[in-house]
Amino acid sequence: MDLEWLLRPLADIPQLGGTAPEQYRTVYEPLETLSYVAALTSRIRLGTSVIDALFHPPVVLARRFATLDRSSGGRVIAGLGQGWMPQEFGTAGIPMRRRGAGMDEAIAAMRACWGPDPVAYEGRFYRIAPSEVNPKPVQAHIPVLMGATTPAGITRAARIADGINPHAFSLDALVGVIATFHDAARAEGRDPGTLTVVAVAIVPITSDQIGTDRPFLGGSPRQIADDLARLEGTGVDHVLFHNTASGDLDDEVKLLEQLQLAATR
């Protein structure tokens, strides 16, 4: 899965307690990057974690996802978020107060575009005149996962998304998010068993074990495998790793192979 980082402000970001991490100085545009990956692969699923939907007109974003789905033979996952950084909202010309209701409309309008023609949508923020909107995706239903950690965001994901894409800050925090998500889904009359949970672990993956202050799901392949075992029965379907100790590509591949072997054992 690939993420979107619209820009890296030079000023401190209060939510981060400082400037944005160095690794975000260069972030490739996710859908263009995944189009390149799609041409080199045949089976791997292609998803975003996440694209901030409010920074894009829904019809444009829907067509881009549909184009990628067509060119990849139906392998797309639409990981969407509503954004959080004031500088990005200012740059996109979108008020931050739109994050709630605007997200509802953005997803509804995108799904309308993926459906049969004629497409039409009428909301507070977005309108699509009766039109033909193409291409249509290969998948009858492109899965939408929402990146969410706040109570309101989790509840929204349970109501309108096909799954949730939360950060795994700790085991307890992740289990709490899943419980809230499943409870909210039941309150909406939805079966939690039909919804997907893809946890995001932004952690160092290292050849040597990490001692004190080891982050959950971080460390050596053996340490991470032990943490993965603790997720059994929690409702997590997949874990998406973002290695903050990124180094030589061949070394990273070897570490992932060791992690796969350790987790299997």
N, C-alpha and C positions, 0 to 999 in steps of 0.2 A: 504494500500500500504506500501511497505517496501523499505528502502533505502540501499545504499551500501556506506561504508566508509572503504576504503582499509587499511588505517592506520591513526594513530593520531600522527603527528610529535610533538616532544618535543619543537622544536624551534618555534619562532613566525612566524605566517603566515601573510605576508603583506596584503593580501586581506581581512583578518579578523581583522587587527589591533591588533593582539596579538595571544595567543595560541588558539587552537581549544577548543570549549566548553567542559565542563566536561562530558556532556551527551554522547559525542562521544568516551569516553574511552572504552566502550564495545558496539559494534554494531554487532549483529548477521548477518551471511551471509544471504542475502535476499531470494534467491531461496530455500535454504534448510529450512529456517524459514517458507516460504509460503507453502512448501510441507507438513510441520507439520500442518499448518492451514487448508490446503485443506482436510486433513484426518479427521478433526474435524467439517467441515462445509459442506453445500450442495448448498448454493445459493450465498453467498457473492463472489464478484469478487476479483481476486487476482492479484495485480499489484505491480510494483516496481517504486519508486520515489526517485532517479533513480539509475539504474545501469550504470556505465561508460563503454560504449561499447568498447572503444578502448583498455581497459586493458585485453580483452578476445579475443581469436581467434573466429571469427564469427561463424564457424561451431560448436564449442563447446558451445557457448552461445545459438545458435539457438536450438541445441538439448536439452539443459537444459530447455529452455522455452517450447519446444514441449513436453518434458516429463511431466512437470508440467501441461500443458494443457490437456494431456491425462489422468493423474491421477485425475484431478479435474473436468473432464467432460466438458472442454471447457470454463473455467472461467478466463483465463489469459489476462492480459494487460501488454504489454512490454513497461515500462517506461524507456527510454534510455537517457543518457547524454554523452557529449564528454569530460567531465573532466575539471578541472581548477587548481588543486593543483600541483605545480612542483614536490614536493616530491613523489607524487603518480605516476606521469609519469616516474620519475627516477627509482622508485622501479619496475614498470612494464616493463621498458626497451623500452618505446615508446617515440619518440620525440614529444614535444608539438606542433611543427609545423604541425603535422599530423591531428590536431583536425578538420579542415574543410573537406578537400577531404577524409580523412580517415573515417570520420563519414558517408559520403555519401556511401562509399564502404561497410562499416560494415553493414549498414541496407540493402543495396542491396544484399549482400552475405547471410545475415540471411533469407531474404525473399526467395531467391533462394532455401535455404535448406528446407524451409517450403512448397515449391511447389513440383510438381510431379518429380519423378525420371525419367531419370537420372538428377542429379544436376551437374551443371558446372558453374564456375564463373572465370573470368579473369579480374583483375584490376591491378592498380599500386602497391597496398600494399597486396592484398589478392588474392589467387588463389585456386580454388577447381577443382581438376581433375574430369572428368566425372565419377560420382559415384552414388551409392544409399546411401542416408542419411536419417536415420530413428531414432526415430519414427517421423511420421508426426503429427502435431497438430490436435485436434478435430475440431477447428474452421477453416473454409475455409480461413480466413484472421485474423491472430492475430493482434489486433490493436496496433500500435506503437505510443506512445506519447513521444515527445521530451522535456526534460527540457531545457529551453532556456530563457535568459533575454537580451542578447546582440542583436543589430540589425542584425548581420550576422547569429546568431543562430536562431533568430525568422524567418528570411527569409528562412533559410534552413528547418526549421520545416514546414513552409507553402508549401515548394516544395516537400518534400519527406515523411513527417509523416502523421499520421491520426489525429493528434491533438497536443496540446502544454500543458506543465505542468509548468507554470511560478510561481514564488514566488509572493505572495500578500504583497509587502512591504508597499503599501498604495493604496487607492482607485484610485487616479489619475494615479499612476504608472501602476497599473494593467490594467486600461482602456486603457492606452497608448499602452501597449504590445498587447492587444487584437486587437486594431485598426490597428497596424502595421502588425500583423499576418493576419488579414482578408484582408487587402489591398494587402499584398504579395501573398496570396492565389489567389485572383482575377487576379493578374498580371500573375499568372501561369495557368490561365484558370480553376481554381478550385472553387467550390462552398463553401464558408465559412460555410454555413449551414450544410454541411456534415462532418465538422471537429469538434473535441471535445476540449474544454478548461477545464482543471482541475487545479484550482488555489491551491497553497500550502500556508497554513497559519501556520507559526512556531511561536506560540503565547502562552501566558499563558491563560488557561481557569480556572477561579476562581469562588468560590461560592459568594464572595462579589464583588461589583462593583469596578472597577479601576478608579481613578480620573484623575489627570493630567498625560500626557505622555502615555496615553493608546494606545497600538498599534492597528492598523486596524485589525478587526476580533478577537481581544483579549478582555479579561475581563470576566464579568459574562455572563451567558446564555442570559439574556435580552439584554445586550449590544451587544453581538455577533449577536443575532437575528436582531437587528436594522441595523447592518452593512450588514448582508445578504440581507435585504430588499433593501438596496442601490445598490445591484448587479443586481437587476431585470432589464432585458433589455440590460445588458452590453455584453452579449455573454458568460458569465461563465455558464458552465453546472454543475460542481461539485466543492466543496471546500474540500480539504484534510487537516484535522487539525493535527498538531503535537504539543501536549500540553507540553510547556516548564515548566509548574508548576506541572508536573506529581507527583502524590502521591500514595495513596492507590488505588488499582484497583477498589474496590467497589465504592469508592468516585468518581473516574473518570467516571465510568459507570453512576452513578446518575447524574453527571453534564451533560453528553451527552444526557441523557433522558430529563433533564430539557431544554437543548438547542433545542432538537427536538420539544418539546412541545411549547416552546417560538416561534420558527421559524414557526411552523404550525399556531399559533394564529396570 
